[in-house]
Amino acid sequence: MKNNLIILTIVFFSAFLICGSASAATVNSTTNNVVSAAHVKDLIVTEVTAPTKGVKGHTITVSNTIKNQGNTATTGFYVNYYLKKSTTSKNIYIGHRYITSLSAGASNHQNTKLTLPTSIASANYFIRAYADSTNLIKESIETNNVKYSPTKINIQSAKRDLIVTEVTAQLWGLKGKTIIVSNTIKNQGNSATAGFWVNYYLKKSSTSTNIYIGHRYITSLGAGASNHQNTKLIVPANTKSTSYFIRAYADSTKLIKETIETNNVKYSPTKVNIRSVVDKTPVYITSDNIINKATDNARINKLVVGLASKGIYAVNYGLGPNSHYSVISDSSVPQNALIIDIYGGACAGTIWEMTQKYYKNLVGKRTVYSIWINTATNIANLAFLPRAHDDTFTPLFNSSKPGEFPNFVDTNKDGVFEPGAGYVNGKIYPTKLLETDGIDYPAQLLLNNGYKFWYQQNGDITILVNKILEQAKAKS
C-alpha cells in the first residue's frame, strides 16, 4: 500500500507540472509575448553564371548571388569559387569574395572577377560557388551551400595572332613626299597584345627588294580587335619612277609571341605609281567626322579613284575635326595643291579660323575649297551662323582675345553681349549662352577672304568628282 501511494503522488505532481506549463504558454499568448522559434541561419547560392570563354592567366567575371534563407542575420563569411570538369572531379580554386553580413531573407549579388590559373588543362569547366566555404556560420542546414553553373566555360591557352586585314595604296605618289596608306591590323587571337610596330615598304613584286617608307606603333590590341589608320609615309627621294605594291608588316620587330608567325604580311591589291613631278594640280582631300569612319573614309577613296580616272593626282589625307588644319600645316603638301575639305555641318569657329592671319600664312599658295554635304544648313542662305554647340575653343565675343568671334545676337537690344551661364570662370558653355556669338553672313566672309565653297546636300560621288575636277582645272 505504501508503494502504491508513492506512485500516485508522483503521477499527480507530474500532471500538475504539465498543466502549469500549458497555463504559462496561454498567459504569454494573451499578452502578445509569443515565444519565438529558434534563431536560424541558412546560406544558399541561388545563381552562378559562367562566361562562355576564358583564357589561362586572365580574369573572368562570374555573376553570382548568395541568399540567407534563414530568419536571422549572419556575420561575415567567404564565398569560394572553383573550376570543375564534372561534379565529381577535383576542385580547382580560382578565387573568393567576402560578404560582411547578410540579413534574414536577403540576397547579395556580385559580378566577381576571378583569375584563371595558367597551369590548368584546356577544357570545358563548370563554375562551382561555395557559400561559407570556411564554415564561419553555424547554419540550420550545412549541406546546401554549393551550386554549379548550368553551362560550362571553355578555357584555352593565351593566343595572340596579328594579321593585316587591309592595305590600300593611293594611285600616285611623289618622290620625297608623303603618301597616305589606309591599313588595318587585327589581333585574331584570344588575348590582348602589348605594343608592337607595323612597317611599310614599296615593292615592285613580292620577290623584289623592300624599300622602307615608314612605320607606326600600336600600343596594344585586344582579343579580336582591329586598329585602322590612314598612315602618312615618306617616299624616298631616290626611289625609281615606276609602280609599286605597298607591303605592310605587323609586328615587324617580333615583339609579340604569336601562335602563327607567318601571317603578318599583306600587300596592297593595286600599285602606287611613283613619279618625280605631277603634271597637273595635285588634290589633297580631308573630311570631318560625318557619318562614321568607315563610310567617311570610303567616300574619300571613291573621290580619289574618280579623280584618278580623269587624270588627276589625288590623295586621301585623312579624317577628323582637325584634318583641315593638319593638311595646311604639312610642308610635304606642295604649294600648288588644291585642298578639299569636306564637312557635314557648318561650324562658325572653323570658318572664322580660316580668316585669321596665321591660318592664311599656313595655306600659303595652296587653294582651299570647302564642301558641305549631308546637312540642311546652306551657309549661302544665312545672315548669321552661331557658335556650334561643341565649340569651346573660339574666344568669346568681346573677350579681347585673339580670334574672338566678331558678332553676336543682341536678344534684348541693349548693345551689350551677355553670355550669362554660358561663360563661367573663363570657361565657355555654348548650350548655356544667354546671347549667342558667331559670324554674320558666313558665305560672304569666306568669299571676302579668298575662299570658294560649295554646298552639295546628298554627297553624290559623281557630282563631287566633277566639281573637284572643275576646281583643279581652274587652278592649273
C-alpha positions in Angstrom: 0.0 0.0 0.0 2.8 2.4 0.8 4.4 1.8 -2.6 1.1 2.5 -4.3 0.7 5.8 -2.5 4.1 6.9 -3.6 3.4 6.2 -7.3 0.1 8.1 -7.2 1.8 11.1 -5.7 4.5 11.2 -8.4 1.8 11.0 -11.2 -0.2 13.8 -9.6 2.9 16.0 -9.3 3.9 15.4 -13.0 0.4 16.2 -14.1 0.5 19.5 -12.2 3.8 20.5 -13.9 2.4 19.8 -17.3 -0.8 21.7 -16.6 1.3 24.5 -15.2 3.4 24.7 -18.4 0.3 24.9 -20.6 -1.1 27.6 -18.4 2.1 29.7 -18.8 2.0 29.4 -22.6 -1.5 30.6 -22.5 -0.6 33.7 -20.4 2.2 34.6 -22.7 -0.1 34.3 -25.7 -2.7 36.6 -24.2 0.0 39.3 -23.5 1.3 39.1 -27.2 4.6 37.8 -26.0 4.7 34.6 -28.0 7.9 32.5 -27.6 9.8 32.8 -30.9 11.2 29.9 -33.0 14.9 29.1 -32.8 17.3 31.5 -34.5 18.1 30.1 -37.9 20.8 31.0 -40.5 20.8 29.2 -43.8 23.1 30.3 -46.7 22.5 29.1 -50.3 23.8 30.0 -53.7 20.8 30.9 -55.9 22.6 31.7 -59.1 26.1 31.3 -60.6 26.7 32.0 -64.3 29.9 31.1 -66.2 31.1 33.2 -69.2 31.3 31.2 -72.4 35.1 31.6 -72.8 38.2 32.2 -70.7 42.0 32.4 -71.2 44.5 30.9 -68.9 46.2 33.5 -66.7 43.4 36.1 -67.5 40.5 37.4 -65.5 36.9 36.2 -65.9 33.7 37.7 -64.5 31.3 35.3 -62.8 27.8 36.5 -61.9 26.6 35.0 -58.7 24.0 35.5 -55.9 24.1 34.4 -52.3 21.0 34.3 -50.1 20.3 33.8 -46.4 17.0 32.0 -46.3 17.1 31.9 -42.5 15.3 34.2 -40.1 18.5 35.7 -38.5 21.3 37.8 -40.0 24.7 36.3 -40.4 28.1 37.7 -39.6 30.8 37.8 -42.3 31.7 34.8 -44.4 33.6 33.8 -47.5 32.4 32.5 -50.9 34.9 30.4 -52.8 34.9 29.6 -56.5 36.3 26.6 -58.3 36.6 25.1 -61.7 35.3 21.5 -62.1 35.2 19.4 -65.3 32.4 17.4 -63.6 30.6 17.4 -60.3 32.9 14.5 -59.1 36.2 15.9 -60.4 38.7 17.7 -58.3 38.2 21.4 -57.3 40.5 23.9 -59.0 40.4 27.0 -56.8 40.1 30.3 -58.7 39.3 32.9 -56.0 36.9 34.1 -53.4 34.9 37.0 -52.1 33.9 38.1 -48.6 30.4 39.2 -47.5 30.4 41.2 -44.3 26.8 40.3 -43.3 23.6 39.0 -44.8 20.2 39.8 -43.3 17.4 37.4 -42.9 15.8 36.7 -46.3 18.3 39.0 -48.0 20.4 38.3 -51.2 23.8 39.6 -52.2 24.7 39.7 -55.9 28.1 40.4 -57.5 29.9 40.1 -60.8 33.0 38.6 -59.3 36.4 38.9 -61.0 38.4 35.7 -60.8 41.8 34.7 -62.3 42.2 31.5 -64.2 45.4 29.5 -63.4 48.0 29.2 -66.1 48.7 25.6 -65.3 45.2 24.1 -66.0 44.3 22.0 -68.9 42.5 23.5 -71.9 38.9 22.1 -71.5 35.3 22.9 -70.6 34.6 23.6 -66.9 31.6 24.2 -64.6 32.0 27.1 -62.1 31.3 25.9 -58.5 30.3 28.5 -56.0 30.5 27.6 -52.3 28.9 29.9 -49.7 30.5 30.0 -46.3 33.4 27.8 -47.6 35.4 28.2 -44.3 32.4 27.3 -42.1 32.3 30.5 -40.1 28.5 30.5 -39.9 26.6 27.9 -37.9 23.7 27.0 -40.1 20.5 25.0 -39.7 21.4 23.1 -42.9 25.1 22.7 -43.7 24.7 20.7 -46.9 23.0 23.2 -49.3 25.8 25.8 -49.7 27.0 24.8 -53.2 25.8 25.5 -56.7 27.2 24.8 -60.1 26.8 27.0 -63.2 24.3 25.4 -65.6 26.7 25.8 -68.5 30.4 25.4 -68.9 33.2 27.8 -69.7 35.7 26.9 -72.4 39.2 27.7 -71.3 42.1 27.9 -73.7 45.7 29.0 -73.6 46.5 32.6 -74.3 46.9 33.1 -78.1 47.9 36.2 -79.9 47.9 36.3 -83.7 48.4 39.6 -85.6 47.3 39.9 -89.3 47.0 42.7 -91.8 43.4 42.7 -93.0 43.6 45.6 -95.4 46.2 47.8 -97.0 45.3 50.3 -99.7 47.8 52.2 -101.9 46.9 55.6 -103.3 47.2 55.7 -107.1 50.1 58.1 -107.4 53.0 59.3 -105.2 55.8 61.8 -105.4 59.4 61.1 -104.6 60.4 62.8 -101.4 56.8 63.4 -100.5 54.1 61.9 -98.2 51.7 59.2 -99.4 48.7 58.1 -97.3 48.2 54.3 -96.9 44.9 53.1 -95.4 45.6 49.9 -93.4 44.0 47.8 -90.7 45.7 45.5 -88.2 43.8 42.8 -86.4 44.5 40.5 -83.4 42.6 37.4 -84.2 43.9 35.7 -81.0 42.0 35.4 -77.7 44.4 37.5 -75.7 45.5 41.2 -75.9 48.9 42.1 -77.1 51.5 44.5 -75.8 52.8 47.2 -78.1 54.3 46.4 -81.5 55.5 48.1 -84.7 54.0 48.0 -88.2 56.5 48.6 -91.0 55.7 49.6 -94.6 57.6 49.1 -97.8 57.4 49.7 -101.5 57.9 46.5 -103.6 57.8 46.1 -107.4 56.9 42.4 -106.8 56.6 40.0 -103.9 60.2 38.8 -104.5 61.8 42.2 -105.1 63.8 44.3 -102.6 61.9 46.0 -99.8 62.1 49.8 -99.9 61.3 51.1 -96.4 58.9 54.0 -96.3 58.0 54.2 -92.6 56.3 52.6 -89.6 53.7 53.2 -86.9 53.3 51.9 -83.3 50.2 50.3 -81.8 50.3 50.4 -78.0 48.0 47.4 -77.5 45.4 45.4 -79.4 42.7 43.5 -77.6 41.5 40.0 -78.4 39.5 40.1 -81.7 40.1 43.9 -82.0 41.2 45.8 -85.1 43.2 49.1 -85.5 42.7 51.2 -88.6 44.8 54.2 -89.7 45.5 56.3 -92.7 49.2 56.2 -92.2 51.4 59.0 -93.6 54.6 57.6 -95.1 57.5 59.2 -97.0 58.7 58.0 -100.4 62.5 58.2 -100.5 63.7 60.9 -102.9 66.0 58.4 -104.8 63.1 55.9 -105.5 62.9 54.8 -109.1 59.9 56.1 -111.1 57.7 53.1 -111.5 54.7 51.3 -109.9 54.9 49.6 -106.5 52.8 47.5 -104.2 52.6 48.6 -100.6 53.8 45.9 -98.2 52.5 46.1 -94.6 54.2 44.0 -91.9 52.6 43.7 -88.5 55.0 43.1 -85.6 57.9 43.7 -87.8 60.4 43.6 -84.9 59.0 40.4 -83.4 57.9 41.9 -80.0 54.8 39.7 -79.8 55.0 35.9 -79.3 52.3 34.7 -81.7 50.6 31.3 -82.3 51.3 31.8 -86.0 54.3 33.9 -87.0 53.9 33.6 -90.8 50.7 35.5 -91.5 51.8 39.1 -90.5 52.3 40.5 -94.1 49.8 41.8 -96.7 50.3 43.5 -100.0 48.0 46.2 -101.5 45.9 44.7 -104.3 46.8 47.7 -106.6 50.1 49.6 -107.1 51.0 53.2 -106.4 52.7 55.0 -109.3 55.8 56.9 -108.0 56.9 59.8 -110.1 59.1 62.9 -109.8 56.6 65.6 -110.6 52.9 66.0 -111.1 51.9 67.5 -114.4 48.5 68.6 -113.1 47.3 70.2 -109.9 47.6 67.7 -107.0 44.4 67.3 -104.9 44.5 66.6 -101.2 41.2 65.6 -99.6 40.2 65.7 -95.9 36.9 65.1 -94.2 35.3 65.9 -90.9 33.7 63.0 -89.0 30.3 63.0 -90.8 28.7 59.5 -90.6 31.3 57.1 -89.3 35.0 56.4 -90.0 34.4 53.5 -92.5 31.8 55.5 -94.5 33.7 58.7 -94.5 37.0 57.1 -95.4 35.3 55.1 -98.2 33.8 58.4 -99.6 37.3 60.0 -99.9 38.7 56.8 -101.5 35.9 56.9 -104.1 36.7 60.5 -104.8 40.4 59.7 -105.2 39.6 56.9 -107.7 37.2 59.0 -109.6 39.7 61.9 -110.0 42.4 59.4 -111.0 40.2 58.2 -113.8 40.2 61.7 -115.1 44.0 62.0 -114.8 44.1 63.9 -111.5 46.6 63.0 -108.8 44.6 62.9 -105.6 45.4 61.9 -102.0 43.2 60.7 -99.2 44.7 62.9 -96.5 42.5 61.6 -93.6 39.6 62.2 -91.3 38.9 64.2 -88.2 37.8 67.6 -86.9 41.3 69.0 -87.3 42.3 67.4 -90.6 41.6 70.7 -92.4 44.3 72.3 -90.2 46.8 69.3 -90.4 46.9 69.4 -94.2 47.9 73.1 -94.4 50.5 72.6 -91.7 52.1 69.7 -93.6 55.1 71.0 -95.5 55.1 67.9 -97.7 51.8 69.1 -99.3 53.0 71.1 -102.3 52.2 74.8 -102.7 50.4 74.2 -106.0 48.0 71.8 -104.3 44.2 72.1 -104.2 43.0 71.2 -100.7 39.4 69.8 -100.5 37.9 70.0 -97.0 34.6 68.1 -96.7 32.3 69.0 -93.8 29.0 67.5 -92.5 27.9 70.7 -90.7 28.8 74.4 -90.8 31.0 75.4 -87.9 31.3 79.1 -87.3 34.6 78.6 -85.4 36.2 76.8 -88.4 35.1 79.4 -90.9 36.3 82.3 -88.6 39.6 80.5 -88.1 40.1 80.4 -91.9 40.1 84.2 -92.0 42.9 84.6 -89.4 46.3 85.7 -90.5 48.1 82.6 -89.0 45.8 80.3 -91.0 46.3 82.1 -94.2 50.1 82.0 -93.8 49.9 78.2 -93.4 47.7 77.9 -96.5 50.4 79.8 -98.5 49.9 79.5 -102.2 47.7 76.5 -102.0 43.9 76.7 -102.7 41.4 75.6 -100.1 38.0 74.6 -101.3 35.3 73.7 -98.7 32.4 71.4 -99.5 29.4 70.8 -97.2 27.4 67.6 -97.5 24.7 65.8 -95.6 23.5 68.9 -93.8 20.3 71.0 -94.2 22.4 74.2 -93.5 23.5 76.0 -96.6 25.7 78.9 -95.4 24.8 80.8 -98.6 21.4 81.5 -97.2 22.5 82.5 -93.7 22.6 86.0 -92.2 24.2 84.7 -89.0 25.9 81.4 -88.1 26.0 80.9 -84.4 28.7 79.2 -82.3 28.5 75.4 -82.6 27.2 73.5 -79.6 30.6 71.9 -79.1 32.7 75.0 -79.8 34.5 75.7 -76.6 37.7 76.8 -78.3 36.8 80.0 -80.2 37.3 83.0 -77.9 34.1 84.7 -76.8 32.9 87.9 -78.4 34.3 91.0 -76.7 36.8 88.9 -74.7 39.7 90.8 -76.1 41.4 87.6 -77.0 43.0 87.0 -80.5 40.5 85.3 -82.8 37.4 86.2 -80.8 34.1 86.0 -82.6 33.2 89.2 -84.3 29.4 89.2 -84.0 26.5 88.2 -81.7 22.8 88.2 -81.5 21.6 91.1 -79.3 18.5 89.4 -77.9 17.4 92.3 -75.6 18.6 95.0 -78.0 20.8 96.8 -75.4 24.0 96.7 -77.4 25.8 94.6 -74.8 26.8 91.0 -75.2 25.5 88.9 -72.2 26.8 85.3 -72.1 25.0 84.5 -68.8 25.6 81.0 -67.6 27.4 80.2 -70.8 30.6 81.8 -69.6 31.8 80.9 -66.1 35.3 81.3 -64.6 36.8 81.6 -68.0 35.1 78.5 -69.5 32.6 78.6 -72.3 29.4 76.5 -72.2 27.9 77.0 -75.7 24.5 75.5 -75.0 24.0 77.7 -71.9 24.9 81.1 -73.6 22.2 83.7 -72.8 23.1 85.5 -76.1 24.9 83.6 -78.9 28.0 84.8 -80.6 29.2 83.8 -84.1 29.6 85.3 -87.5 27.4 87.4 -89.8 27.0 86.3 -93.4 29.4 83.4 -93.3 29.3 82.8 -97.1 30.3 86.4 -97.9 33.0 86.2 -95.2 34.6 83.2 -96.9 34.5 84.9 -100.4 35.9 88.1 -99.0 38.9 86.2 -97.7 39.6 84.4 -101.0 37.9 81.1 -100.3 35.5 79.3 -102.5 33.0 76.7 -101.3 30.1 74.5 -102.4 27.0 73.0 -100.9 26.0 69.5 -102.1 23.4 68.1 -99.8 23.4 64.4 -100.7 27.1 63.8 -101.2 26.8 62.3 -104.7 30.3 60.9 -105.6 30.0 61.6 -109.4 28.8 65.2 -108.8 31.6 65.8 -106.3 34.3 64.4 -108.6 33.2 66.7 -111.4 33.1 69.7 -109.1 36.6 69.0 -107.7 37.9 68.4 -111.3 36.5 71.8 -112.2 38.4 73.5 -109.4 41.6 71.6 -110.2 41.5 72.7 -113.8 40.8 76.3 -112.8 43.9 76.3 -110.6 46.0 74.7 -113.3 
